Amino acid sequence: MTTDDDALAEKLRVLRNYGSEKKYYNRYKGFNSRLDELQAALLRVKLRKLDEWNARRRASAAAYLAALEGAEGIVLPSVPGGAEPAWHLFVVRSARREAIQKHLAGAGIGTMIHYPVPPHRSEAYASDEGMGAKYPIAEDRSGLAQERIRAVEAGRDREQRLDRERRRHPERRHRRRQLGDRGHERGEPVRARRQRGGRQPGEGRSRLAMTG
């Protein structure tokens, strides 16, 4: 498609990429239309290796499952009877997501949070009513991820307000305060207060995807 309209060209680029400008965040109901002729030609050759590569992934997944069996605080993927997954991803869930990611990164193992926002909760479906009721499992798995996003957005908004106040009244000193921080007056370290308190935003049910 050829156009001299920059805005239209940009929207078309987004539409062909799932309606997404940023990975996992869908602005429009888009398409997966990124395979050009050159890529198709290369993939045709690579298809000869598909069975071999899938077998290697299955072997890697079997090794992960055996090594992690009984590991505390990790929910491993399960395979229904009669199914033979290609193991494009090896997905686990853990309340200690950040700690696990940090540990694996130190060992040179890449990880990522797979779908931090479930597709039905993206901007593309904001006008569709009752989407949450249609996908209860996704809602359950992503609940704390949504809390984390809201917390980040709230913190960003507060920082912007403080920055505007600093520019408007440079003579004033603005001290940041933690909302609901009872230990602030006593000067307790944030880490200590978190350990003493209950579950923090982002803890609990979450998903961590390890590529095979």
Rosetta constraint file for C-alpha pairs under 8 A:
AtomPair CA 3 CA 8 HARMONIC 7.57 0.50
AtomPair CA 3 CA 9 HARMONIC 6.59 0.50
AtomPair CA 4 CA 9 HARMONIC 7.77 0.50
AtomPair CA 5 CA 9 HARMONIC 6.13 0.50
AtomPair CA 6 CA 10 HARMONIC 6.19 0.50
AtomPair CA 7 CA 11 HARMONIC 6.29 0.50
AtomPair CA 8 CA 12 HARMONIC 6.16 0.50
AtomPair CA 9 CA 13 HARMONIC 6.30 0.50
AtomPair CA 10 CA 14 HARMONIC 6.40 0.50
AtomPair CA 11 CA 15 HARMONIC 6.11 0.50
AtomPair CA 12 CA 16 HARMONIC 6.23 0.50
AtomPair CA 13 CA 17 HARMONIC 6.63 0.50
AtomPair CA 14 CA 18 HARMONIC 6.99 0.50
AtomPair CA 14 CA 19 HARMONIC 4.83 0.50
AtomPair CA 14 CA 20 HARMONIC 5.40 0.50
AtomPair CA 14 CA 21 HARMONIC 5.74 0.50
AtomPair CA 14 CA 28 HARMONIC 7.84 0.50
AtomPair CA 14 CA 30 HARMONIC 7.42 0.50
AtomPair CA 15 CA 19 HARMONIC 4.07 0.50
AtomPair CA 15 CA 20 HARMONIC 6.95 0.50
AtomPair CA 15 CA 28 HARMONIC 6.68 0.50
AtomPair CA 15 CA 29 HARMONIC 7.21 0.50
AtomPair CA 15 CA 30 HARMONIC 4.36 0.50
AtomPair CA 15 CA 31 HARMONIC 5.90 0.50
AtomPair CA 16 CA 30 HARMONIC 6.04 0.50
AtomPair CA 16 CA 31 HARMONIC 4.92 0.50
AtomPair CA 16 CA 32 HARMONIC 5.52 0.50
AtomPair CA 16 CA 33 HARMONIC 4.78 0.50
AtomPair CA 16 CA 34 HARMONIC 6.39 0.50
AtomPair CA 17 CA 21 HARMONIC 7.71 0.50
AtomPair CA 17 CA 30 HARMONIC 6.63 0.50
AtomPair CA 17 CA 31 HARMONIC 6.02 0.50
AtomPair CA 17 CA 32 HARMONIC 5.49 0.50
AtomPair CA 17 CA 33 HARMONIC 6.51 0.50
AtomPair CA 17 CA 34 HARMONIC 6.76 0.50
AtomPair CA 18 CA 26 HARMONIC 6.75 0.50
AtomPair CA 18 CA 28 HARMONIC 7.54 0.50
AtomPair CA 18 CA 29 HARMONIC 6.75 0.50
AtomPair CA 18 CA 30 HARMONIC 4.26 0.50
AtomPair CA 18 CA 31 HARMONIC 4.55 0.50
AtomPair CA 18 CA 32 HARMONIC 5.39 0.50
AtomPair CA 19 CA 26 HARMONIC 5.29 0.50
AtomPair CA 19 CA 27 HARMONIC 5.55 0.50
AtomPair CA 19 CA 28 HARMONIC 4.37 0.50
AtomPair CA 19 CA 29 HARMONIC 5.40 0.50
AtomPair CA 19 CA 30 HARMONIC 3.92 0.50
AtomPair CA 19 CA 31 HARMONIC 6.58 0.50
AtomPair CA 19 CA 124 HARMONIC 7.73 0.50
AtomPair CA 20 CA 24 HARMONIC 7.16 0.50
AtomPair CA 20 CA 25 HARMONIC 5.77 0.50
AtomPair CA 20 CA 26 HARMONIC 4.26 0.50
AtomPair CA 20 CA 27 HARMONIC 5.55 0.50
AtomPair CA 20 CA 28 HARMONIC 6.81 0.50
AtomPair CA 20 CA 30 HARMONIC 7.50 0.50
AtomPair CA 21 CA 25 HARMONIC 7.11 0.50
AtomPair CA 21 CA 26 HARMONIC 7.07 0.50
AtomPair CA 21 CA 27 HARMONIC 7.16 0.50
AtomPair CA 22 CA 26 HARMONIC 7.42 0.50
AtomPair CA 24 CA 115 HARMONIC 5.81 0.50
AtomPair CA 24 CA 116 HARMONIC 7.19 0.50
AtomPair CA 24 CA 117 HARMONIC 6.71 0.50
AtomPair CA 24 CA 118 HARMONIC 7.99 0.50
AtomPair CA 24 CA 119 HARMONIC 7.42 0.50
AtomPair CA 25 CA 117 HARMONIC 7.11 0.50
AtomPair CA 25 CA 119 HARMONIC 7.65 0.50
AtomPair CA 25 CA 122 HARMONIC 6.13 0.50
AtomPair CA 25 CA 123 HARMONIC 7.58 0.50
AtomPair CA 26 CA 119 HARMONIC 7.14 0.50
AtomPair CA 26 CA 122 HARMONIC 5.53 0.50
AtomPair CA 26 CA 123 HARMONIC 6.06 0.50
AtomPair CA 26 CA 124 HARMONIC 5.72 0.50
AtomPair CA 27 CA 122 HARMONIC 6.94 0.50
AtomPair CA 27 CA 123 HARMONIC 5.07 0.50
AtomPair CA 27 CA 124 HARMONIC 4.84 0.50
AtomPair CA 28 CA 123 HARMONIC 7.00 0.50
AtomPair CA 28 CA 124 HARMONIC 4.34 0.50
AtomPair CA 28 CA 125 HARMONIC 7.90 0.50
AtomPair CA 29 CA 124 HARMONIC 5.33 0.50
AtomPair CA 29 CA 125 HARMONIC 7.50 0.50
AtomPair CA 35 CA 39 HARMONIC 6.02 0.50
AtomPair CA 35 CA 40 HARMONIC 6.38 0.50
AtomPair CA 36 CA 40 HARMONIC 6.21 0.50
AtomPair CA 37 CA 41 HARMONIC 6.22 0.50
AtomPair CA 38 CA 42 HARMONIC 6.41 0.50
AtomPair CA 39 CA 43 HARMONIC 6.12 0.50
AtomPair CA 40 CA 44 HARMONIC 6.15 0.50
AtomPair CA 41 CA 45 HARMONIC 6.87 0.50
AtomPair CA 42 CA 46 HARMONIC 6.41 0.50
AtomPair CA 43 CA 47 HARMONIC 5.99 0.50
AtomPair CA 44 CA 48 HARMONIC 7.59 0.50
AtomPair CA 46 CA 50 HARMONIC 6.84 0.50
AtomPair CA 49 CA 53 HARMONIC 6.12 0.50
AtomPair CA 50 CA 54 HARMONIC 6.06 0.50
AtomPair CA 51 CA 55 HARMONIC 6.14 0.50
AtomPair CA 52 CA 56 HARMONIC 6.41 0.50
AtomPair CA 53 CA 57 HARMONIC 6.32 0.50
AtomPair CA 54 CA 58 HARMONIC 6.21 0.50
AtomPair CA 54 CA 86 HARMONIC 5.50 0.50
AtomPair CA 54 CA 87 HARMONIC 7.50 0.50
AtomPair CA 55 CA 59 HARMONIC 6.26 0.50
AtomPair CA 55 CA 86 HARMONIC 7.96 0.50
AtomPair CA 56 CA 60 HARMONIC 6.22 0.50
AtomPair CA 57 CA 61 HARMONIC 6.09 0.50
AtomPair CA 57 CA 86 HARMONIC 6.77 0.50
AtomPair CA 57 CA 87 HARMONIC 5.90 0.50
AtomPair CA 57 CA 88 HARMONIC 7.51 0.50
AtomPair CA 57 CA 212 HARMONIC 5.84 0.50
AtomPair CA 58 CA 62 HARMONIC 6.11 0.50
AtomPair CA 58 CA 85 HARMONIC 7.75 0.50
AtomPair CA 58 CA 86 HARMONIC 6.69 0.50
AtomPair CA 58 CA 87 HARMONIC 6.34 0.50
AtomPair CA 59 CA 63 HARMONIC 6.29 0.50
AtomPair CA 60 CA 64 HARMONIC 6.29 0.50
AtomPair CA 60 CA 212 HARMONIC 6.30 0.50
AtomPair CA 61 CA 65 HARMONIC 6.14 0.50
AtomPair CA 61 CA 87 HARMONIC 6.90 0.50
AtomPair CA 61 CA 90 HARMONIC 6.86 0.50
AtomPair CA 61 CA 212 HARMONIC 6.89 0.50
AtomPair CA 62 CA 66 HARMONIC 6.15 0.50
AtomPair CA 63 CA 67 HARMONIC 6.06 0.50
AtomPair CA 64 CA 68 HARMONIC 5.94 0.50
AtomPair CA 65 CA 69 HARMONIC 5.81 0.50
AtomPair CA 65 CA 76 HARMONIC 7.29 0.50
AtomPair CA 68 CA 76 HARMONIC 7.86 0.50
AtomPair CA 69 CA 76 HARMONIC 7.98 0.50
AtomPair CA 73 CA 94 HARMONIC 5.77 0.50
AtomPair CA 73 CA 95 HARMONIC 6.77 0.50
AtomPair CA 73 CA 96 HARMONIC 7.39 0.50
AtomPair CA 74 CA 92 HARMONIC 6.55 0.50
AtomPair CA 74 CA 93 HARMONIC 5.74 0.50
AtomPair CA 74 CA 94 HARMONIC 4.87 0.50
AtomPair CA 74 CA 95 HARMONIC 7.80 0.50
AtomPair CA 75 CA 92 HARMONIC 5.52 0.50
AtomPair CA 75 CA 93 HARMONIC 5.00 0.50
AtomPair CA 75 CA 94 HARMONIC 6.38 0.50
AtomPair CA 76 CA 91 HARMONIC 7.13 0.50
AtomPair CA 76 CA 92 HARMONIC 4.99 0.50
AtomPair CA 76 CA 93 HARMONIC 6.92 0.50
AtomPair CA 77 CA 90 HARMONIC 7.20 0.50
AtomPair CA 77 CA 91 HARMONIC 6.10 0.50
AtomPair CA 77 CA 92 HARMONIC 6.08 0.50
AtomPair CA 79 CA 83 HARMONIC 6.52 0.50
AtomPair CA 79 CA 84 HARMONIC 7.71 0.50
AtomPair CA 79 CA 85 HARMONIC 7.69 0.50
AtomPair CA 87 CA 212 HARMONIC 6.98 0.50
AtomPair CA 88 CA 211 HARMONIC 6.88 0.50
AtomPair CA 88 CA 212 HARMONIC 6.80 0.50
AtomPair CA 89 CA 209 HARMONIC 6.19 0.50
AtomPair CA 89 CA 210 HARMONIC 6.07 0.50
AtomPair CA 89 CA 211 HARMONIC 5.00 0.50
AtomPair CA 89 CA 212 HARMONIC 6.20 0.50
AtomPair CA 90 CA 209 HARMONIC 5.65 0.50
AtomPair CA 90 CA 210 HARMONIC 5.05 0.50
AtomPair CA 90 CA 211 HARMONIC 5.90 0.50
AtomPair CA 90 CA 212 HARMONIC 6.37 0.50
AtomPair CA 91 CA 207 HARMONIC 6.71 0.50
AtomPair CA 91 CA 208 HARMONIC 5.74 0.50
AtomPair CA 91 CA 209 HARMONIC 4.22 0.50
AtomPair CA 91 CA 210 HARMONIC 6.04 0.50
AtomPair CA 92 CA 207 HARMONIC 5.75 0.50
AtomPair CA 92 CA 208 HARMONIC 5.32 0.50
AtomPair CA 92 CA 209 HARMONIC 6.22 0.50
AtomPair CA 92 CA 210 HARMONIC 7.82 0.50
AtomPair CA 93 CA 97 HARMONIC 7.60 0.50
AtomPair CA 93 CA 205 HARMONIC 6.58 0.50
AtomPair CA 93 CA 206 HARMONIC 5.25 0.50
AtomPair CA 93 CA 207 HARMONIC 4.28 0.50
AtomPair CA 93 CA 208 HARMONIC 5.78 0.50
AtomPair CA 94 CA 204 HARMONIC 6.90 0.50
AtomPair CA 94 CA 205 HARMONIC 6.27 0.50
AtomPair CA 94 CA 206 HARMONIC 5.86 0.50
AtomPair CA 94 CA 207 HARMONIC 6.61 0.50
AtomPair CA 94 CA 208 HARMONIC 7.44 0.50
AtomPair CA 95 CA 203 HARMONIC 5.06 0.50
AtomPair CA 95 CA 204 HARMONIC 4.21 0.50
AtomPair CA 95 CA 205 HARMONIC 5.78 0.50
AtomPair CA 95 CA 206 HARMONIC 6.54 0.50
AtomPair CA 96 CA 100 HARMONIC 6.16 0.50
AtomPair CA 96 CA 203 HARMONIC 6.81 0.50
AtomPair CA 96 CA 204 HARMONIC 7.69 0.50
AtomPair CA 97 CA 101 HARMONIC 6.16 0.50
AtomPair CA 97 CA 203 HARMONIC 7.63 0.50
AtomPair CA 97 CA 206 HARMONIC 7.12 0.50
AtomPair CA 97 CA 207 HARMONIC 7.56 0.50
AtomPair CA 97 CA 208 HARMONIC 6.73 0.50
AtomPair CA 98 CA 102 HARMONIC 6.15 0.50
AtomPair CA 99 CA 103 HARMONIC 6.20 0.50
AtomPair CA 100 CA 104 HARMONIC 6.14 0.50
AtomPair CA 101 CA 105 HARMONIC 5.99 0.50
AtomPair CA 101 CA 111 HARMONIC 6.43 0.50
AtomPair CA 102 CA 106 HARMONIC 6.29 0.50
AtomPair CA 103 CA 107 HARMONIC 6.70 0.50
AtomPair CA 104 CA 108 HARMONIC 6.41 0.50
AtomPair CA 104 CA 109 HARMONIC 5.11 0.50
AtomPair CA 104 CA 110 HARMONIC 6.99 0.50
AtomPair CA 104 CA 111 HARMONIC 7.64 0.50
AtomPair CA 105 CA 109 HARMONIC 5.17 0.50
AtomPair CA 105 CA 110 HARMONIC 6.00 0.50
AtomPair CA 105 CA 111 HARMONIC 7.60 0.50
AtomPair CA 110 CA 210 HARMONIC 6.78 0.50
AtomPair CA 110 CA 211 HARMONIC 7.24 0.50
AtomPair CA 111 CA 208 HARMONIC 6.87 0.50
AtomPair CA 111 CA 209 HARMONIC 5.82 0.50
AtomPair CA 111 CA 210 HARMONIC 4.89 0.50
AtomPair CA 111 CA 211 HARMONIC 6.83 0.50
AtomPair CA 112 CA 208 HARMONIC 6.04 0.50
AtomPair CA 112 CA 209 HARMONIC 5.50 0.50
AtomPair CA 112 CA 210 HARMONIC 6.83 0.50
AtomPair CA 113 CA 207 HARMONIC 6.18 0.50
AtomPair CA 113 CA 208 HARMONIC 4.99 0.50
AtomPair CA 113 CA 209 HARMONIC 5.99 0.50
AtomPair CA 114 CA 207 HARMONIC 6.51 0.50
AtomPair CA 114 CA 208 HARMONIC 6.34 0.50
AtomPair CA 114 CA 209 HARMONIC 5.80 0.50
AtomPair CA 115 CA 119 HARMONIC 7.57 0.50
AtomPair CA 116 CA 142 HARMONIC 6.87 0.50
AtomPair CA 116 CA 145 HARMONIC 5.94 0.50
AtomPair CA 116 CA 146 HARMONIC 7.76 0.50
AtomPair CA 117 CA 121 HARMONIC 6.51 0.50
AtomPair CA 117 CA 122 HARMONIC 6.80 0.50
AtomPair CA 117 CA 142 HARMONIC 6.83 0.50
AtomPair CA 117 CA 145 HARMONIC 7.02 0.50
AtomPair CA 117 CA 146 HARMONIC 6.89 0.50
AtomPair CA 118 CA 122 HARMONIC 6.86 0.50
AtomPair CA 118 CA 138 HARMONIC 6.57 0.50
AtomPair CA 118 CA 139 HARMONIC 7.74 0.50
AtomPair CA 118 CA 142 HARMONIC 6.86 0.50
AtomPair CA 120 CA 124 HARMONIC 7.92 0.50
AtomPair CA 120 CA 125 HARMONIC 5.92 0.50
AtomPair CA 120 CA 131 HARMONIC 6.32 0.50
AtomPair CA 120 CA 132 HARMONIC 7.47 0.50
AtomPair CA 121 CA 125 HARMONIC 6.46 0.50
AtomPair CA 121 CA 126 HARMONIC 6.86 0.50
AtomPair CA 121 CA 131 HARMONIC 7.53 0.50
AtomPair CA 121 CA 132 HARMONIC 7.65 0.50
AtomPair CA 122 CA 126 HARMONIC 6.58 0.50
AtomPair CA 125 CA 131 HARMONIC 7.99 0.50
AtomPair CA 130 CA 134 HARMONIC 6.79 0.50
AtomPair CA 131 CA 135 HARMONIC 6.80 0.50
AtomPair CA 132 CA 136 HARMONIC 6.33 0.50
AtomPair CA 132 CA 139 HARMONIC 6.27 0.50
AtomPair CA 135 CA 139 HARMONIC 6.26 0.50
AtomPair CA 136 CA 140 HARMONIC 6.10 0.50
AtomPair CA 137 CA 141 HARMONIC 6.16 0.50
AtomPair CA 138 CA 142 HARMONIC 6.01 0.50
AtomPair CA 139 CA 143 HARMONIC 5.90 0.50
AtomPair CA 141 CA 205 HARMONIC 5.91 0.50
AtomPair CA 141 CA 206 HARMONIC 6.14 0.50
AtomPair CA 141 CA 207 HARMONIC 7.65 0.50
AtomPair CA 142 CA 146 HARMONIC 6.25 0.50
AtomPair CA 142 CA 205 HARMONIC 7.38 0.50
AtomPair CA 142 CA 206 HARMONIC 6.62 0.50
AtomPair CA 143 CA 147 HARMONIC 6.52 0.50
AtomPair CA 143 CA 205 HARMONIC 7.73 0.50
AtomPair CA 144 CA 148 HARMONIC 6.19 0.50
AtomPair CA 144 CA 201 HARMONIC 6.57 0.50
AtomPair CA 144 CA 202 HARMONIC 5.31 0.50
AtomPair CA 144 CA 203 HARMONIC 6.90 0.50
AtomPair CA 144 CA 204 HARMONIC 6.88 0.50
AtomPair CA 144 CA 205 HARMONIC 6.69 0.50
AtomPair CA 144 CA 206 HARMONIC 7.15 0.50
AtomPair CA 145 CA 149 HARMONIC 6.35 0.50
AtomPair CA 145 CA 202 HARMONIC 5.98 0.50
AtomPair CA 145 CA 206 HARMONIC 7.00 0.50
AtomPair CA 146 CA 150 HARMONIC 6.26 0.50
AtomPair CA 147 CA 151 HARMONIC 6.12 0.50
AtomPair CA 147 CA 201 HARMONIC 6.24 0.50
AtomPair CA 147 CA 202 HARMONIC 6.90 0.50
AtomPair CA 148 CA 152 HARMONIC 6.19 0.50
AtomPair CA 148 CA 201 HARMONIC 5.65 0.50
AtomPair CA 148 CA 202 HARMONIC 5.34 0.50
AtomPair CA 149 CA 153 HARMONIC 6.17 0.50
AtomPair CA 150 CA 154 HARMONIC 6.03 0.50
AtomPair CA 151 CA 155 HARMONIC 6.13 0.50
AtomPair CA 151 CA 201 HARMONIC 7.71 0.50
AtomPair CA 152 CA 156 HARMONIC 6.16 0.50
AtomPair CA 153 CA 157 HARMONIC 6.20 0.50
AtomPair CA 154 CA 158 HARMONIC 6.26 0.50
AtomPair CA 155 CA 159 HARMONIC 6.24 0.50
AtomPair CA 156 CA 160 HARMONIC 6.26 0.50
AtomPair CA 157 CA 161 HARMONIC 6.31 0.50
AtomPair CA 158 CA 162 HARMONIC 6.23 0.50
AtomPair CA 159 CA 163 HARMONIC 6.08 0.50
AtomPair CA 160 CA 164 HARMONIC 6.26 0.50
AtomPair CA 161 CA 165 HARMONIC 6.30 0.50
AtomPair CA 162 CA 166 HARMONIC 6.18 0.50
AtomPair CA 162 CA 174 HARMONIC 7.40 0.50
AtomPair CA 163 CA 167 HARMONIC 6.36 0.50
AtomPair CA 164 CA 168 HARMONIC 6.11 0.50
AtomPair CA 165 CA 169 HARMONIC 5.85 0.50
AtomPair CA 165 CA 170 HARMONIC 7.85 0.50
AtomPair CA 166 CA 170 HARMONIC 5.14 0.50
AtomPair CA 166 CA 172 HARMONIC 7.14 0.50
AtomPair CA 166 CA 173 HARMONIC 7.69 0.50
AtomPair CA 166 CA 174 HARMONIC 7.32 0.50
AtomPair CA 177 CA 181 HARMONIC 7.69 0.50
AtomPair CA 177 CA 184 HARMONIC 7.79 0.50
AtomPair CA 178 CA 184 HARMONIC 7.58 0.50
AtomPair CA 183 CA 187 HARMONIC 6.30 0.50
AtomPair CA 183 CA 188 HARMONIC 5.62 0.50
AtomPair CA 183 CA 193 HARMONIC 7.03 0.50
AtomPair CA 184 CA 188 HARMONIC 6.39 0.50
AtomPair CA 188 CA 192 HARMONIC 6.84 0.50
AtomPair CA 188 CA 193 HARMONIC 6.76 0.50
AtomPair CA 189 CA 193 HARMONIC 6.44 0.50
AtomPair CA 190 CA 194 HARMONIC 6.20 0.50
AtomPair CA 191 CA 195 HARMONIC 6.31 0.50
AtomPair CA 192 CA 196 HARMONIC 6.22 0.50
AtomPair CA 193 CA 197 HARMONIC 6.02 0.50
AtomPair CA 194 CA 198 HARMONIC 7.30 0.50
AtomPair CA 194 CA 200 HARMONIC 7.27 0.50
AtomPair CA 199 CA 203 HARMONIC 6.29 0.50
AtomPair CA 199 CA 204 HARMONIC 7.69 0.50
AtomPair CA 202 CA 206 HARMONIC 7.85 0.50
